Amino acid sequence: MFNQSKFRRFVEKNPHSHVSFFNRPQASRRGFFRMAGAGLAGTFLASNPLQAQLVKGQDVQTKNTADKVLFILLSGAPSHVDTFDLKMLDGVSPATFKPETIKGVLWNTGVFPKLAAQAGDIAIARSVRAWAAQHTLSQTWVQIGRSPAAVLGDVAPNMGSMVAIEKRGERRPDQIFPTFIGLNSDGAVGAGYLPATFEPFKMAPSTNGLPNTTNADGATRFDSKYTLLEGLDNPLRVNSPYGDPVTDFGAFYKAARGLMYNAAVDKAFRYSTADSVRYGNTAFGNALLTAKQIFEADMGTRYIQATLGGWDMHNNVYVQQQGQNSIFTLGKVVDDALSTLIEDLKANGQFSKTLIVMMGEFGRTVGPLNPTAGRDHYLQQFVLFAGGGVRGGKALGVTDAQGARTTEFGWKEERDFRVEDVEATIYSALGINWTNIRYDDPFGRGFEYVPYANKGLYKPIHDLWS
């Protein structure tokens, strides 16, 4: 076991490379993947062919309780002490937070009344520590489960892409939806060095459904043109002598064709105004509504990333004003959407098989507000879990009176949770061996699903299920 002191010694000997807050990197990573597809199937093309797919890992016991994941990224970094690690500080915290202890956990019922009513279905990890308090770096870190500045960090795939390649053999012939979908997530990390077919399919939900799924010439004329295209291009595109990039294009065309003139697509990606209102009538609410319908369709999607930005609240964190991002305004967006999603997933029988993970890239400064009535960057944070067999109604870990640092770790490893542990948890819930190592990376170094997992440094948070 790597307890806190042993963990620190290991990290000192094996640095988790990152840069300081004041040394901001340019957002140019993965520059060698460029948008290349046409129309609906447009996506990134990898420049390296997939090599030998030798994967090895330790003999571990996965939870295997979920068959799909919704990963919610609260980009901008929400204040943990005002949300899911609530600290009521005299003269600082608003009385309108209406703190209430539910199942031994202090809840902000003024901001999250609907989620508070569902506390029995939610588990919160509070002894969580980010590696770096810099947005671009840490937002990437939480999606790839490792330092972007480390070896292979610049070509590391999104967790969703890893899920997609792991689950490709389980897809049925009739499952024509992308395995990995990004909703309101244009900035989502892609497939890294993996083939382009494992990129996230990115879209912004709309009442009109998925765009470009019909043709101006009509279905009959489109079919004839598509047949002509196949006759001309297939000899060079299918199992192309020019390699994976061209073969990938063929796969994109086929995937796009499967989404056109398809009743299942319309049912999953369209939604009514009334349903949108139920989810809060917001872009984020529409994303979670669409995620629910996609999962319900059972058409092959196993991982969805939904993003809600605006949490970088250096100013006016407690303002209650429409159009002003604050704990109250964005908190209501989350409360309306996530509570309705949980309710609907329970009603349609999907909740027990759908793991929901929600987090930001780091937390916010504790104690009194800064001179502009906001909170600045801070390493302590929270992660919320629900569904997928997770036992709700509890918090793992305890922080001090201000939320500055962990006082009780809340799990058997006796150390802070890290994003690498969250990654291992997602893989374990899906039945994926988190200690696997692929040997198809462009440098032949061996790509670890979770860094140092084979050494026992990072592990799934299996305490969530107990």
TORMIBA-248741 format. One record per residue: residue in three letters; x, y, z of N, C-alpha, C in turn. Coordinates in steps of 0.001 Angstrom, whole numbers, plus 500000, padded with zeros to 6 digits. Each point is the difference from the previous one (the first is absolute). Example, Ala and Ser with C-alpha at 12.3 -4.5 7.8 and 13.67 -1.06 7.14 Angstrom:
BEGIN
ala513190494310507800499110501190500000500900501200500000ser499650501050499280500820501190500060499230501090500730
This chain:
BEGIN
met500840498802500000499160501198500000500877501251500000phe499636500995499157500718501268499969499232501023500834asn500291500068501305499357501022500798500608501363499668gln499552501056500671500388501342499589501502500222500010ser500677499571501053501442500234500080500759499172498967lys499608498745499818500644499156499000499705500521498593phe498769500495499791499616500577498722500891501188499659arg500204500876500961500834501186499758501427499622499655arg500538498996500699501375499569499700500087499436498586phe498973499239499598500010499433498653499955501105498957val499150500988500210499861501086499028501281500826499928glu500687500151501126501266500729499990501034499294499133lys499977498668500038500947499229499181499525499871498556asn498689500084499798499405499871498668499093501204499763pro500581501152499678499216501239499926498853499906498999his498847500525500408498850500125499111500107501384499361ser500699500057498892500386501270499405498802500917499802his500139501236500474499004501025499724500678501349500157val499337501019499466500562501341500083499205500791501018ser500592501060500497499339500800501016498875500829499392phe499181500570500878498881500837499555500494501180499174phe501200500496500321500500501201499337500747499693498707asn500199498728499711500677499603498771498985499309499102arg499143500789499375498849499465499293500400499463498632pro499669498746499691500326499453498686499023500497498946gln500415499977498757499104500319498900499099498805499724ala498800500267499567499035498924499752500215499405498619ser501227499520499716500309499488498672500321498507499996arg499748499329501127500291498572500068499158499249499000arg500485498869499591499333499175498993499886500738498667gly500964500844499719499936500778498771500037499163498748phe500518498772500107500101499192498787498711499264499666phe498948500227500808498682499489499628499179501187499493arg499581499990498801499233501112499460498660499525499458met499021500906500050498677499652499495500081499688498515ala499553498784499642500158499608498614498761499382499378gly499053499521500790498843499319499420499044500963499327ala499077499481499213499030500820499296498626499821500616gly499241501093500121498610499937500435499847499409501377leu499006499148500136499608499438501289501112499210500651ala500803499300499202501002499107500574501339500666500199gly500090501331499822501264500679500154500626499717501343thr501292499717500017500685499700501251501485500134499781phe500814499571500948501441500124499906500624498752499389leu501085500207499258500730498876499435501348499869500691ala500298498836500479501304499752500613501038499771498918ser501223500464500255501041499874498997500805498718500159asn499749499251501059500739498759500212499067498804499906pro500360498989499230499150498816499918500030499227501306leu498913499298500268499935499155501187500964498836499827gln500880499841500968500988498943499937499511498799500795ala500904499182500440499629498791500743499163500375501212gln498903499297500217499079500346501065500188499106501223leu501240499766500357500278499174501164499628500762501261val499131499435500807499559500619501241500246499015501133lys500591500467501049500185499134501151499646500753501260gly499596499303501034499667500620501269500042498973501101gln499918500489501212499974499101501138498633499306500088asp499959498975500791498748499294500231499248500752501097val499065500871499578499261500817500961498510499693499904gln499279500366501026498560499786500040499295501327499724thr499378500105498833499256501212499680498597499922500593lys499392501153500201498633500026500505499016499550498926asn500169500495498788499165499584498870498508500156500317thr499652501136500593498609500248500378499290500955499042ala500742500657499116499418500970499078500297499589498566asp499129500378499081500291499755498589500128501300499217lys499858501147500685500184501289499350500347501052501043val500603501097499530500478501052500897499584501362499458leu499528500858500910499826501415499699501020500763500831phe500950500625499323501034500784500675499658501472499817ile499720500685501104499621501412499964501189500830500455leu500483500856499106501124500877500324499471501405500273leu500162500458501231499626501356500380501220500884499787ser500198500417498761501234500705499651499995501421500576gly501166500406500444500155501263500690500237499813501483ala499692498789500491500306499594501371499046500600501030pro498957499246500377499049500495501003500613500037501396ser499496500903500806500433500104501399499464498816500789his500898499181500510499572498816500748499307500367501301val500478501087500651499457500346501312498626500659499913asp499562500353498790498676500586499812499037499029499331thr500492498810499671499156499046499280499912498672500743phe500931499069499693499862498639500516501006499632501093asp500714500997500506500742499854501258499688501255500814leu498733500203500253499487501255500541500624500341501348lys500446501258500086500501500544501260499281501322500259met499272500062501100499283501222500362500898500846500897leu500555501056499431500939500862500705499307501279500427asp500110500342501260499349501200500543500440501244499244gly499013500771499578500303501244499307500405499822498550val500025498760499523500412499747498613498908499255499234ser499635498847500479499032499159499282498591500596500110pro499259500072498889498642500552500042499057499092500783ala499116500606500778499001499226500735499066499273499049thr499895500523498758499127499385498995500524498663499497phe501186499595500441500469498644499711499138498960500735lys499367500414501078499092499133500758500625498626500277pro501095499970500725500689498717500250499132499022500768glu500060498763499595499228498957500667500790498694499947thr500096499334501129500700498727500053499056498875499578ile500368499317498921499189498912499457500869498747499941lys499593498977500691500767498756500075501442500266500418gly500164500911500930501313500302500533500845500916499147val499439500503498890500739500855499078499365501384499977leu500810501057500156499490501359499964499738500407498554trp498735500335499697499584500343498644499646501480499896asn500304500559498832499582501352499666498607499906499384thr498976499949500845498647499793499491499418501261499366gly500610501160500254499540501215499357500341500051498535val501121499388499617500436499980498600499636498685499321phe500069498906500740499751498670499426498839499286500718pro498829500593500040498896499361500741499570498672499401lys499989499890498682499535498772499346501016498878500170leu501282500321499868501037498987500206500060499593501476ala499748500950500901499986499668501428498918498968500291ala498880500118499287498915499029500175500378498623499474gln501048499950499150500483498732499447501322499579500630ala500303500535501173501285499722500646500249498511500173gly498953499233500165500164498561500169500533499294498773asp499997500674498858500513499415498751501371500548499615ile500543500904500819501216500717499626501105499759501021ala501215499764499499501188499904500851500958501112499598ile500608500621500984500903501115499739501377499695500570ala501010500088499162501379499882500469500503501402500316arg500392500220501243500417501335500434501498500111500247ser500667498892500208501453500031500231500715499885498658val499681500921499104500513499969498631500987501144499807arg501100499707499358501046501010499809500424500030498541ala499924501174499376500485500172498634501514500132500002trp500590499794498835501452500109499886500452501423499680ala499187500741499276500403501339499567498767500890499935ala500170501275500361498882500943500014500075500914498778gln500063499387498836500039500738498730498982499365499060his499129500813499427498829499477499312500313499038498855thr500741500464499004500236499185498813500669498681500352leu501028500092500809500741498809500405499101499028500757ser499271500504500990499226499115500869498735499475499324gln499403500782499109498842499497499264500394498831499113thr501176500084499419500501498867499222500316498824500919trp500614500281501137500396498960500961498804499158500424val498854500653500294498851499238500487499348499175498895gln500295500302498738499434499225498899500891498839499574ile501303500133500194500910498927499586500561499226501183gly499755500474501214500417499274501191501493499934500215arg500700501014499554501457500066500170500472501405499649ser501240500305500319500547501309499688500166500172498491pro499463501063499416500222500261498583501454500309499691ala500773500378501041501402500341499797500929498809500155ala499443498846500372500822498814500215500281499285498680val500856498987500043500261499172498835498691499377499527leu499694500102498745498764499523499356498779500833500375gly500170500990500888498860500827500371499439500771498831asp500855500402499076499559500799498868499240499180498964val500097498677500058499260499156499050499025499082500728ala499775500261501292499112499147500781498552500202499575pro499233498921499862498595500116499615499117500429501164asn498876500579499666498938500235500960499568498665500594met499559499999501251499490498774500608498884499403499152gly499185500865499401498921499513499150500502499252498788ser501135500425499449500594499296498867500549498648500423met500560499935501206500481498722500512498836499033500219val498892500535500503498803499167500164499527499507498634ala500028500888499006499529499640498661500829498878499388ile501320500060500133500825498957499398499888498696500791glu499809500097501306499829498800500814498680499296499701lys498964500772499705498658499445499842499621499768498537arg500930500204499077499648499873498580499531498592499652gly500535498993500652499619498632499697498627499619500531glu499422500842500850498696499711500578498850500651499232arg500337500790498985498955500668499229499242499008499128arg498670500104500010499172499185499127499949500622498608pro499715499211498969499928500548498637498986501126499858asp498936499979500805498957501018499884500320501270500780gln501093500009500739500342501164500810500812500985499162ile499324501055499548500617500905499029500366501356500605phe499737500221501301500408501254500627501493499943500332pro500686501147500002501402500016500444500117499494501434thr501078499289500282500209499486501354500260501126500987phe500643501069499547500392501117500860499415501283499413ile499160500663500773499346501229499551500327501134500966gly500302501174499449500232501197500803498866500983499793leu499294500349501056498881500938499925500419501339500600asn499853501064499205500465501325500409501461499932500435ser500776499199499304501390499733500404500960500168498820asp499920501152499354500887500241498861501470499918500394gly500293500334501255501390499956500456500431498664500563ala499174498984499860500342498686500549501262499449499345val500841499382500808501188499319499485499553498861499096gly500771499739498955499627498974499037500651498657500252ala500194499250498926500474498623500092501512499888500127gly500707501125500021501444499923500152500642499194498892tyr500840499050500363500701499200498987499145498867499438leu498831499747500582499138498923499514499415500360498636pro499493499024499263499391500294498701498862501006500127ala499771500737498937499024501078500022498580499519500251thr499729498735499773498658499472500218499606500033501481phe500954500234500894499701500035501430499930501426500540glu499958500981499076499808501391500389498596500205500570pro499825500998500850498639500336500451499202500622498865phe498758499618499880499083500620499056499382501195500716lys500361501208499581499622501205500730498782500669499364met499064500403500833498820500698499515499388500840501116ala499215500988499589499222500808500940498542499602499848pro499368499473501037498620499544499895499045501105499549ser498961499583499281499009500935499484498665499291499861thr498907500774500096498680499407499786499854499467498578asn500853500482499090499965499524498615500741498683499816gly500648499520501054500708498733499917501367500123499372leu500508498897499529501332499953499408499969500656498625pro500854500980499757499960500688498696500570499141498875asn499655500375498781500567499392498784499713498509499868thr498851499569500493499640498582499867498992499768498881thr499733501053499225499193499868498786500736500720498879asn499535499792498784500640500608498837498969500804499223ala500427501146499463499076500879499284499374499320498788asp500679499006499428499471499306498819499018498891500355gly499819499729501304499090498947500411500704498665500186ala499341499091500711500617498726500363500320499135498795thr499094499913499025500217499128498832501203500454499188arg500043501294499703501124500531499213501303499873500779phe499937500241501315501201499868500815500529498565499961asp499119499020500109500418498594499958500734499685498703ser499484500501498891500648499707498712501366500663499914lys500115501207500502501302500685499981500996499310500928tyr499507499533501138500890499314500939500488498675499414thr499110499302499286500390498744499338501069500266498951leu499837501083499258501013500375499006501328500314500679leu499944500723501118501225500334500733500734498739500441glu499253499029500525500625498755500432500659499275498825gly499327499981498873500570499325498842501298500619499538leu500098501309500118501207500696499566501125499933501028asp499627500118501284501016500179501040500387498742500767asn499093499029500104500268498853500865501290499253499703pro500386499833498738501252499270499739501219500613500678leu499971501314500215501145500660500632499740500387501456arg498737499956500428499684500442501350499824498834500971val499425498887499564499790498840500857501279499169500015asn500547499782501202501302499310500127501012500642499058ser500094501303500116500760500789499031501483499632499950pro500540499920498787501459499786499877500783501222500469tyr499310501108500235500672501218500441499996500153501522gly499499498964500697500138500005501446498763500432500770asp500169500072501330498890500248500907499268501320499779pro500698501120499702499254501250499827498914499913498933val500304499350498884499007499890498933498915498989500388thr500400498906500625499010499028500479499072500647501013asp500561500861500862499177500715500965498933500837499306phe500373500632498906499019500792499273498832499132499548gly500306498815499546498934499082499601499090499666501161ala500595499794501169499208499699501190499126501194500386phe500533501217499821499222501192500324498775500119499086tyr500217499756498717498887500066499054498918498983500357lys500438498807500334499044498941500351499246500354501278ala500724500515500982499367500372501257498997501134499792ala500395500970499177499102501119499728498758499537499263arg500181499113499051498850499491499239499014499287500917gly500505499301501008499127499292500915499135500916500850leu500451501254500162499255500953500814498952500771499192met500039499884498686499089500764499162498686499250499759tyr498926500770499954498664499434499775499745498811500941asn500288500222501280499908498933500980499063500432501132ala498927499263500191499016500349501025500601499955501401ala500944499073500241500629499902501319500800501257500314val500626500569498972500764501241500178499068501141500371asp498906500120499276499048501070500297499456499877501419lys499687498796500417499423499788501328500997500341501100ala501271499672499793501010500222501031500485501440500066phe500110500659498858500635501318499975499009501159499955arg498746499727499725498976501044500088499351499966501375tyr499472501136500416499270500038501263498964501115499939ser499002499887500826498922500980500003500353501191500892thr499322501094499756500175501179500848499604499693501437ala498958499196500170499553499642501345501075499226500756asp500670499057499321501065499254500664501182500909500318ser500303500920499090501078500947500257499709500826501248val498768500409500165499602500769501186500172499160501261arg499677498719499916500173499118501157501456499974500462tyr500928500074499058501425499951500312500589501385500266gly499146501020500050500466501340500347500033500984498858asn499722499524498778499974500874498825501332500728499805thr501073499267500144501351500540499818500780499091499056ala501116500503499490500837499186499120500508498757500728phe500357500163501272500473498856500776498864499012500253gly498841500515500330498852499126500190499678499221498737asn500079500663498853499748499316498733501044498924499733ala501233500243500444501058498999499831499690498751500823leu499582500179501256499699498834500833498737499293499527leu499032500755499492498804499386499418500376499156498789thr500859500537499143500447499257498824500801498774500403ala500848500148501019500775498857500488499075498888500468lys498945500368500712499039499006500477499374499244498835gln499613500731498961499343499380498852500965499138499190ile501249500439499898501012499213499280500243498676500714phe500170500063501308500210498775500755498777499088499918glu498838500609500051498753499240499940499853499274498667ala500539500602498942499885499401498661500785498702499871asp501051499823500809500829498791499960500537499746498598met500571501049499415500525499887498644501523500084499952gly500664499624501105501449499852499974500796501045500742thr499381501082500455500731501036500727500272499534501426arg501276500045500384500391499511501328500570501109500890tyr500373501126499391500635501071500781499561501336499425ile499445500839500868499610501352499597500688500993500919gln500603501007499400500553501106500779499133501221499752ala499502500594501084499225501234499921500738501073500794thr500055501215499453500776501064500629499116501189500343leu500199500531501194499351501243500414501082500947500484gly500247501056499239501026500971500359499444501144500823gly500887500951500304499581501198500711500324500028501482trp500738498994500482500239499887501446501245500751500477asp500632500769499132501225500725500374499605501304500706met499538499876501224499349501096500711500961500762500906his500881500767499363500900500862500770499252501222500540asn498802500253499433499228501172500394498560499598500321asn499433500648501012498562499920500266499471498563500026val500625499161500767499640498588500043498596499773500562tyr499488500955500787498699499819500636498896500872499391val500264500635498893498986500866499384498796499171499566gln498809500499500322498764499322499568499337500858498929gln500539499916498803499531500849498907499993499209498704gln498876500003499318499881499278498748501047500500499012gly500685499075499359501026500372499030501380500149500591gln500116499972501310501287500093500687500373498633500540asn501125499455499563500432498703500499500367500100501474ser499356499183500799500279499960501426499620498630500518ile500269499760501257499607498729500612498492499809499884phe499254501070500134498540499888499960499490499726498580thr500492500735499030499466499847498641500440498684499355leu501298499697500040500469498741499412499595498809500863gly499922500221501313499538498921500877498594499559499646lys499139500943499682498633499649499601499990499216498697val500881500370499068500103499269498726500330498534500259val500989499763500869500389498630500340498880499292500744asp499405500681500960498965499389500832498799499557499161asp499534500877499137498845499674499159500293498821499073ala501163500042499352500298499004498968500379498644500581leu500938499992500949500496498725500518498934499284500826ser499220500728500757498955499356500797498954499348499094thr499652500672498913499017499432499068500573498786499286leu501277500067499649500640498847499359499961498786500915ile500390500169501258499992498882500944498587499437500135glu499040500883500096498601499575500117499568499182498782asp500361500474498809499607499312498764500740498672499832leu501282499976500336500760498754499884499466498937500950lys499565500425501165499398499043500935498659499501499468ala499257500889499352498686499627499485500099499028498824asn501035500170499158500110499109498830500929498809500227gly500467499840501233500813498837500339501453500095499606gln500473501209499592501377500157499535500969500448501100phe499479500460501130500863500619501007501040499039500550ser499606498785500284500928499050500619501140499612499075lys499837500229498699501030499635499029500708501214499397thr499643501180500464500597501236499471500792500686501094leu501315500054499868500837500685500979500087501474499628ile499640500859500942500097501442499820501164500508500839val500909500734499364501148500592500687500002501490499679met500026500849501009499990501455499782501105500653500816met500803500835499324501107500663500671500459501200499185gly500759500885500651500704501060499304501463499629499875glu500817500944499558501429499705499852500775500251501289phe499468500815500900500556500202501339498939500735500811gly500358500502501175499035500683500838500267501485500095arg499529500607501083500111501452500178500517500324501392thr500617501162500115500568500411501281498934500017501095val500458499771501205499098499820501142500051501233500908gly499122500005501007499981501110500944499305501224499421pro500437501205500393499385501242499501500148500124498483leu499092500742499382500074500240498556501157500941499684asn500426500019498750501058500913499571499447501422499868pro500834500989499694499524501398499943498899500258498969thr499821499089499032498942500188499004498813499078500264ala499877499570501245498864499175500451499923498666499267gly501164499450499674500054498705499336500967499061500689arg500281498905499338500970499029500519500971499637498885asp501254499800500368501048499731499020500320498513499925his501031499648499247500323498598499726500579499316501245tyr499606498730500169500444499239501171499970498516499653leu500869499210500628500147498598499618498931499076500590gln499483500317501185498996499121500601498713500062499176gln499334498850499794498795499974499185499097498843500407phe498916499801499251499079498891500248499779499236498699val499489498776500129499488499230498867498678499378500437leu498975500152499187498688499424500295499796498742499167phe499481498949500641499708498735499325498537499625500236ala499394499385499007498643499486500153499780498891498985gly499100499089500306499654498927499069501106498966499859gly499827499124499036501023498999499723500288499078501160gly499031499829500886500201499135501155500625500683501192val500390501275499840500598500741501114498986500132501132arg500474499805501213499141500143501172499952501474500407gly498816500607499888499860501413500299499771500272501470gly499706501258500285499708500392501364501220500108500878lys501145500375499421501199500094500835501030500908499354ala500953500417500812501166500739499528501241499236500406leu500944499911499091501287499382500290501011501106500269gly500568499980501174500993500998500352499408501195500716val500827500633500809499610501179500771501102501036499853thr499610501264499866500976501084499972499877500828501269asp500968500879500221499987500816501215498872501030499946ala499892500825501014498863500905500160499841500975498835gln501091500311499321499926500925498874500008499282498648gly500251498696499993500087499276498740501347500120499323ala501022500342500781501325500242499434500770498728499721arg499811498980500834500773498763499840499238498837500617thr500412498819499631499346498787500475500417499688501434thr499020499634500815500299499544501365499718498509500154glu499051499465499221499739498562499961499865499602498533phe500755499000499577500044499649498581498748499257499526gly499429499193500844498719499400499666500049498765499131trp501224499443499799500074498727499272501239499247500452lys500074498753499629501003499107500564501426500355499609glu500184500803498932501361500361499596500625501053500911glu499193500655500822500502500970500984500844501100499356arg499467500575498937500617501148499347498916500751499232asp500347501180499485499062500764499188499643499245498718phe498783500190499537499631499518498671500661500894498952arg500382499391498898500526500739498858499188499650498758val500139500811498954499227499748498783500349498640499400glu501231499531500213500365498675499511499168498909500672asp499650500214501265499124499059500698498581500042499424val499555501191499628498683500141499375499981499253498667glu501077500134499228500104499275498725499932498486500239ala500749499510500970499982498570500313498610499560500437thr499294500874500711498645499687500450499050499841498823ile500104500894499031499154499923498799500263498702499258tyr501268499673499810500336498759499289499484498776500753ser500203499971501308499561498848500775498488499830499931ala499271501108500093498537499933499935499533499395498683leu500755500240498927499650499481498678500587498616499725gly500693499453500977500595498682499807501298500020499233ile500665501152499956501273500153499296501143499925501004asn500999499208499687501166499847500870500826501282499964trp499999500740501087500683501290500049501517499859500006thr500518498794500182501454499806499991500526499630498617asn499141499948498999500428499643498644501048500964499458ile500853499471499137500994500804499293499930499628498524arg499819501004499147499987499782498553501394500258499447tyr500380499223498994501302500195499376499847500410498538asp499017500875499754499798500513498650500229501504499938asp500598500575501053500242501436499990501111500337499014pro500046501227499505500951500349498934501461499904500397phe500287499972501298501381499946500447500397498622500517gly499045499078500029500286498653500448500352499897501463arg499557500953500795500359500010501415499035499171500837gly498809499782499479498953499336500770499101501034500647phe498744500041499586499056500979500530499191499372501119glu500202500506501215499280499492501163498593500583500035tyr498996499156500173498644500504500126499923501009501140val500572499666501136500131500914501128501470499995500406pro500665501143499981501430500041500315500316499379501366tyr501043499210500031500490499384501242499011499043500652ala498929499643499280499037499073500601500617498633500232asn500921499613499127500658498708500173500896499975501231lys500383501174500474500786500078501233499103500160501220gly498699500063499769499062500119501104499808501406500516leu500518501013499252499910501366500500498573500531499935tyr499346499819498854498623500468499834499058498818499891lys498826500168500597499040498892500043498581500530499885pro499052499142499619498597500420499995499533500287501421ile499030500899500099499416500328501303498864499019500250his500346498776500271498992498955500188499191500202501280asp500467500896500876499237500319501204498651500633499643leu499869500516498774498737500570499564498885498958499954trp500371498743499837499010498944499863499686499305501338ser500699500373501047499813499314501290499215500841500996
